């Protein structure tokens, strides 16, 4: 049962990290700043929290907690994690002068939308324990 609460509770960390990445990227765009190391680190941290949550979810599967909605939940979460990884990977390969904040805004918004959809597919609220 503890694994379930850990996995379920990590959604708040994922949502918080996503909000921080989105806020920092929007701030960078609004102020016309150049892409910087904190943006890269925040993007990687967001992807990392997604990875840890998926790892806990896979471990939870081995406890026998599976019902049809979990399959749909898994698809949305894995897609969200993939999107969260794409932006930092692409930005790492770009020349420093070609790096911008816009891909982080779009990628993080899409990843968060997938996460929120995945959570609601389980019939659970985004915030709370319902």
N, C-alpha and C positions, 0 to 999 in steps of 0.2 A: 504494500500500500504506500510505503514511503517513496518508492520509485515513481508511482503515479503522481504524487503531490510535487515531487521535484520536477518532473516533466511538465506538469500543468503550470507550476509556478514560474518556470523559465520563460513562459510566454511574455511575462511582464518585462523581463530583461530584454527579450527580442524586440518587443514593441518600444521600449525605452531607447535602446540602441538605434533602432530605425528612426525614431523621432529626432534623436541627437544628430544623426547623419543628415537627415533631411533638413533640419534647422541650420546646421553648419554650412551645408551646400547652398541653401537659399541665401544665407547671410553672405557667403562668398560671392555669389552671383550679384546680389544687390549692391554690394560695395565695390565690385569690379576687381576684387583681389585675384592674385594668381593662385593656381593650384598649389597646395603646400603639403608638407609631411603629415600634419594632423588630419587632413582630409583623407589621405591614404590610410592612415592608421585607424581612423574611425570606420572607414569602409571595410577594412579587414576585420575589425572587432565585431561589426554587425554580422558579417559572414560567419565568423567564428562562433558567435552565440547561436546562430541558426544551426551550425554543425553540431554543437553540443546538445541542443534540444533534440535534433534528429537522432543522435546517438542514444539519448535517454529514451526516446520513443521506440527505437528498435529494441533496446533492452526490455522495455515494457511489453513488447509483443511476445517475448519469451515467457512472460508470466501468465499468458493465456487470456489476456484482456483484448479480445478481438471480436468485433461485430461489423456488419457491412459498412457503416458510416466511417469506420476507421480507415478502410481502404481509400475512400475518397479524400479523407483528411490527409493521408500520407502523400497522395499525388499532389495536392496543393502545396503541402509543406516542402516536398522535394523540389517542385518547380520554383517556389519562393527562394529556397536556398541556392538553386542554380542561378537565378537572376541576381541574387546578392553576391555571388562569386564572379559573375561576368564582368561587372563594371570595374572592380579593382584589377582584374586580370588584363582587361583591355587598356586601362589607363597606365598600367605598369609598362606596357609595350609601346605606348606612344612616346614621342619625343617630348621632353619637359615643356617646351614652348607650346605644344599642341594639347596639353592637358587642361581640362576645364571642369567646372562644377556641375554643368548641366547633366552629364550622364549619371552622376550620383543622385541628382534630384529625380530623374525619370526612373532609373533602376531601383532606387530605394522605395519610391512610391509604388511601383509595380510589385516589388517583393512584399511590401507591407499589405497591399491589397490581396495578394495570394495568401498571406498568413492569416489575415482577418477572415477571408472566405473559408480557409481550411478549418479555423477554429469554429466558425458558425456551422460548418457541415456536421460537426459533432453534436449540434444542438446546445452548445455551451455559449454563454455570453463572453464578449471580449474581455470585460472586466467583471470580476466577481466569480462566485463558485457555482452558480446555478446549475 
